């Protein structure tokens, strides 16, 4: 598979996941502000922006409407859902010949709703649900129509890495914010019901962190996502040696996962923001390593435009 | 329910209308007209709306100046009868064979010049003549793996050749997508006809490309080379790559080493044997052509000359579709094939001839003037529609560069009813059939791209000038009617009732209860 196409598929996976997660986070946070009379709207919005790695606007009048504008609709801010879905479509257009027809149409029609303004015109909660629905449609269509070849591995690799990274961001922010943050975090991960069933409703920090970080059966947990990413990398290196680990990316992810798995939850809780920050750095380093290892061919341009 | 498809034929012009013979409907269009007459206006309009949005959703688009637009398609197909098609098929094949012979000769020994059929100067003065192509001998003798021949229908209903395209003819993707789109919005109309299919094109193209592989390569790797996503025909490049199951590469994906072409893959560099390139000659190889081009790959031409990679279509083909050479094609057909042309050219003046130029300069206001190297309708001046000052500028231009222009009479292109302003109105069309040459035979896709000029009276049909398109139906002749296969009777017997083993708990529950309810009804008091 061409390096350039592999890179496009990797990023389609990431962008769609990012749009999906951003919609979940926005949905939960806006409801939280609405339902909690004690909530400081501006501070909450600022915290959400910082989790998403977005620069908060300079002025003070930050409210939920502004937050939704920035993180959902503003195409000029790269963290927004609109920008992610546009980027996913751009990547899909570049990899057009490798995508199945229904997968392409699912991505393209999603983007068209943004381009035509119909996403912006939706009521807030309906719009955010629409994003989650579209992400599910895209992922489901990919699941049903893509051959499990390299392209699929890159697509899932992008999705799982992004998911691990987003869950880590949420946990870090939950540790920083007071009050009901654990329930909120569970809901933002779409994990509330799964958690209640698995842990019998004990919503205390130790249980929630243990679940979202380390549960081996819940697809949104960090450990589950990282394991998925590692499996993709292993499949991509099927001709690897029988001993040892071939690529930097796998080594980085494996180490980051062990770092979480082999520490006690109490230990992790003592410095959750620090641990999550280290984990996110590992995700970024793994992305760099993947880019160098698999996509490097697509960037080199040797010709400098002189006749020899 | 009154029929509301409003037909607004125009009997005022000289143009040949393909649907109406005066007032009556021509036989090819009988079934189409009567199927459409059963639709009511609201139904038709909703189908037209579906058609309009479906191309945007599917991304069947082209790019104009960075803006992506849906390729416009009209709901009413254009129909070509079996006899007409047989002539087109023969004529296109013949032209491609003659042009292949001409290219081999012109880049080879030049017999055609020595025999005085065509002056050598006409070829070497062409902007598309590349000495770089001279050393490259195609493995199976093919230089025009794909050709697109533009045809028009004159006032008498005769098909004439307007120009040849043997460099990178585009539009075939719309032939295939148009068929699918019309099939989904007018299924009952389509099923009232027997239409020759167009879906086989990618397989025919792939077979021809594989047949052109360098000698000794048993299982060649074929790729499609695109200038990139901002090229107006990117959709087509992607569709062809996808339907052939090959990689779509950009110049930056390729690398030439020691006379071989490799592509950058996730597993390192992999060899490439046949490149169906959709990049123009000038941008293909900065070593040989434009040094500033990033669209191709340095070293491609050397790899082709070394016989390690096949470029399809070949470099330097432009001399065969130069509009000055076009005027000689009927002679080339007679010279190389010993046949009379099956499809005539449009009458054309060569402005290098003094007498012809004198006559043309006197009659500029009644002729069409075309630059010989223009494509996409660029630079064409239609005399009757041009202003005084435009004609003066043109006159000076022609006197300065007579080789650069040809002149033709204004041919009123035929019309086909087209949906515009709420009714079916006649609009001018042309036709581009596509031919694929695998070295053994030239195959013409039954159909082709019908382009339609949407503004009333407009004669330029290019999509870059706001033109639309129509699905083009070539009717199967009576003699080729396939024997209808009898349906295999009851090979797989349908189960009489759903087997409980295959239903999940919910369905089991549902059907169980339903059965109980039915039983209860049966055992209840009868209606006596």
Interface residues (C-beta under 8 A of the other chain):
Chain A: X1 X2 X3 X4 X5 X6 X93 X94 X96 X97 X98 X101 X104 X105 X108 X109 X112 X150 X236 X294 X295 X297 X298 X300 X301 X302 X303 X305 X306 X307 X308
Chain B: X56 X57 X58 X59 X224 X229 X234 X235 X237 X238 X239 X241 X242 X247 X248 X249 X250 X252 X253 X255 X263 X264 X265 X266 X268 X269 X286 X287 X291 X292 X294 X298
